[in-house]
């Protein structure tokens, strides 16, 4: 992880780490500052313990009748009256409510609550309050041995496992227990993965994000269908499947078009599997109907231009070339030009 960016605040009760584009080192036009506020006084685990720290709140993960990537957090031990107030009863047992927990953090500095996050009044900072499980959870255990490729390395995988997972206060949309459920977050592990990216991988990821923000998002029908997290997930899958030897500057166009092709495929089939827990289809109830058709049509049109599709972005102004010029060669797309806009 980027130690400089992550050492924003840490004490015995709270740690604040960066996430999103800033945390990944890909600050781009229009990017907000995304922070994760980890409440260290709460201990989340999958199995009951024989003893508990008297100054901490202890929660037990329960996944019966919840969608993949979501969980209930049953209260096992706490001396905090505030925690008790943020619990709801379900089947005769107390569970920490994601909705009540989030609401309890609301103050005069918070203007907007959206999803698991708070935004400040200026809208420049998004903060997600979260809880930490120090161990790797069983639904993601298959990821440890899934890849037979060289990426990610064994050492990186072990570091990700050692850092455990986070839980953010948001339930599965439409679930009967939505206000009780918490979503599993692999933000820390994802930062480890991003930090293993070669320069070429980072540029491919950045170009996909530019197309999303500058080209696709200007269409009202497509504006809210895709997000950067979907693109990052696609980059993870592509990176796991392709040999590391292909991610070189001389193969930038090939790598970018492979990544773009995978995005088109995912939208066409309404499938984007979560990287760590593939039982969770990120596109479920999201990329469908007429919106999906319009998005697919726009993506297919862009893809038909080949690498030149990036020239539809007004950020790509350093190339000083015409879309219709048939003599433009792929080597025109060089790192120096792209880095000027990142």
KATABEL-V801417 format. One record per residue. N is the residue number from 1. OMEGA is omega in whole degrees, 0 to 359 (* if undefined). D_CENTER is the distance of its C-alpha to the mean C-alpha in Angstrom with 1 decimal. Layout:
{{N/OMEGA/D_CENTER} {N/OMEGA/D_CENTER}}
//
This chain:
{{1/177/15.1} {2/188/16.6} {3/182/19.2} {4/183/20.6} {5/184/17.5} {6/179/16.7} {7/179/20.3} {8/178/20.2} {9/175/21.7} {10/172/22.4} {11/185/25.3} {12/184/26.3} {13/190/24.5} {14/172/21.5} {15/178/19.0} {16/180/16.8} {17/179/14.0} {18/174/12.2} {19/180/8.5} {20/185/7.2} {21/181/10.0} {22/180/12.6} {23/179/11.2} {24/182/10.7} {25/180/14.2} {26/177/13.7} {27/182/15.2} {28/181/16.3} {29/178/18.5} {30/182/17.4} {31/174/14.3} {32/172/14.2} {33/181/14.1} {34/181/11.1} {35/174/12.5} {36/183/12.0} {37/185/15.5} {38/179/16.3} {39/187/19.5} {40/180/21.4} {41/177/24.3} {42/179/22.7} {43/180/22.7} {44/181/20.8} {45/181/22.2} {46/183/22.8} {47/177/26.6} {48/178/29.3} {49/180/30.8} {50/178/34.5} {51/184/34.1} {52/177/31.8} {53/187/31.5} {54/182/33.6} {55/182/31.6} {56/171/28.2} {57/183/26.8} {58/182/26.1} {59/181/24.0} {60/179/24.0} {61/174/21.3} {62/186/22.7} {63/180/21.2} {64/176/24.3} {65/172/23.9} {66/181/20.1} {67/176/17.6} {68/182/15.4} {69/176/12.4} {70/181/14.5} {71/167/17.5} {72/179/20.4} {73/182/21.4} {74/179/25.2} {75/179/27.1} {76/182/29.3} {77/173/30.7} {78/174/30.6} {79/183/33.2} {80/178/31.3} {81/178/32.8} {82/177/29.7} {83/179/27.6} {84/180/30.3} {85/181/30.2} {86/179/26.5} {87/172/27.2} {88/180/28.2} {89/176/30.4} {90/184/29.5} {91/176/32.2} {92/181/34.1} {93/181/31.4} {94/178/29.4} {95/177/25.6} {96/182/23.5} {97/178/22.4} {98/180/18.9} {99/180/20.7} {100/179/23.5} {101/180/21.5} {102/180/19.5} {103/181/22.8} {104/181/24.5} {105/182/22.5} {106/176/23.5} {107/185/25.9} {108/180/27.7} {109/183/25.1} {110/181/22.5} {111/188/22.9} {112/169/20.2} {113/178/18.1} {114/184/15.3} {115/179/13.1} {116/191/12.4} {117/168/13.1} {118/171/16.4} {119/175/17.4} {120/185/20.5} {121/178/23.5} {122/180/23.0} {123/183/19.4} {124/185/18.4} {125/173/16.4} {126/180/13.6} {127/176/13.9} {128/174/12.2} {129/183/14.9} {130/178/14.0} {131/188/16.2} {132/168/16.3} {133/187/17.7} {134/182/19.2} {135/177/19.6} {136/185/17.6} {137/186/17.6} {138/179/19.7} {139/181/17.4} {140/185/15.5} {141/180/18.8} {142/180/19.3} {143/184/16.5} {144/184/18.8} {145/187/21.6} {146/188/20.1} {147/174/20.0} {148/179/23.5} {149/183/22.5} {150/181/22.5} {151/350/18.8} {152/181/17.3} {153/178/20.5} {154/182/21.9} {155/180/21.7} {156/178/18.0} {157/181/17.4} {158/178/19.8} {159/179/18.2} {160/180/14.8} {161/183/17.0} {162/181/19.1} {163/176/16.3} {164/183/15.6} {165/177/12.7} {166/176/12.0} {167/180/12.6} {168/188/11.8} {169/175/14.7} {170/180/14.0} {171/178/15.7} {172/184/15.7} {173/178/17.2} {174/179/20.9} {175/178/21.2} {176/180/24.5} {177/186/22.9} {178/183/20.0} {179/178/21.2} {180/190/21.4} {181/175/18.2} {182/178/15.1} {183/177/11.7} {184/178/10.7} {185/177/7.7} {186/186/7.5} {187/180/6.2} {188/178/9.8} {189/180/10.1} {190/176/7.4} {191/175/9.4} {192/181/12.4} {193/179/11.6} {194/182/11.1} {195/175/14.3} {196/183/16.1} {197/170/15.8} {198/178/19.2} {199/181/20.0} {200/177/20.2} {201/180/16.7} {202/180/15.4} {203/177/17.8} {204/179/16.8} {205/180/13.1} {206/181/14.6} {207/176/17.1} {208/180/14.8} {209/178/13.1} {210/178/16.7} {211/179/17.8} {212/187/15.3} {213/188/16.2} {214/186/19.8} {215/184/21.0} {216/187/19.2} {217/179/18.3} {218/175/21.9} {219/184/23.0} {220/182/23.0} {221/185/22.6} {222/193/19.3} {223/187/17.8} {224/184/15.5} {225/181/14.9} {226/175/12.2} {227/182/9.1} {228/182/7.4} {229/177/4.2} {230/180/7.4} {231/179/9.0} {232/179/7.0} {233/178/7.5} {234/178/11.0} {235/178/11.6} {236/180/11.0} {237/180/13.5} {238/181/15.8} {239/178/15.9} {240/187/16.8} {241/183/19.4} {242/177/21.2} {243/181/23.4} {244/183/22.4} {245/182/25.7} {246/185/24.6} {247/180/22.1} {248/182/24.9} {249/181/25.8} {250/180/28.6} {251/185/26.3} {252/182/23.8} {253/179/24.9} {254/181/24.9} {255/180/21.3} {256/182/20.1} {257/175/22.0} {258/179/20.8} {259/179/17.2} {260/178/18.3} {261/179/20.5} {262/177/17.7} {263/179/15.9} {264/180/19.3} {265/182/19.9} {266/180/16.8} {267/180/17.8} {268/184/21.4} {269/179/20.9} {270/181/18.2} {271/170/16.2} {272/186/12.7} {273/175/12.5} {274/187/9.6} {275/183/9.9} {276/180/11.1} {277/187/12.7} {278/174/14.0} {279/179/16.1} {280/175/13.4} {281/184/13.6} {282/181/10.7} {283/182/13.6} {284/181/16.0} {285/181/17.9} {286/180/15.7} {287/185/17.0} {288/174/20.7} {289/183/24.2} {290/179/25.5} {291/178/22.1} {292/180/21.0} {293/180/24.5} {294/179/24.3} {295/180/20.9} {296/179/22.2} {297/179/25.4} {298/179/23.8} {299/180/21.6} {300/177/24.7} {301/178/26.8} {302/182/24.5} {303/181/24.4} {304/178/28.2} {305/184/28.5} {306/182/27.0} {307/181/25.6} {308/180/27.5} {309/181/24.9} {310/181/23.2} {311/173/26.5} {312/179/25.7} {313/178/23.5} {314/174/25.6} {315/183/23.8} {316/183/25.3} {317/183/28.7} {318/183/29.7} {319/178/30.7} {320/180/33.6} {321/180/34.1} {322/178/34.9} {323/187/32.9} {324/182/36.3} {325/184/37.5} {326/185/38.0} {327/176/38.7} {328/180/35.3} {329/181/34.2} {330/183/30.7} {331/175/31.4} {332/178/31.3} {333/186/27.5} {334/184/27.5} {335/184/25.2} {336/181/27.3} {337/183/27.0} {338/183/23.3} {339/180/22.8} {340/182/24.9} {341/181/22.3} {342/*/19.3}}
//
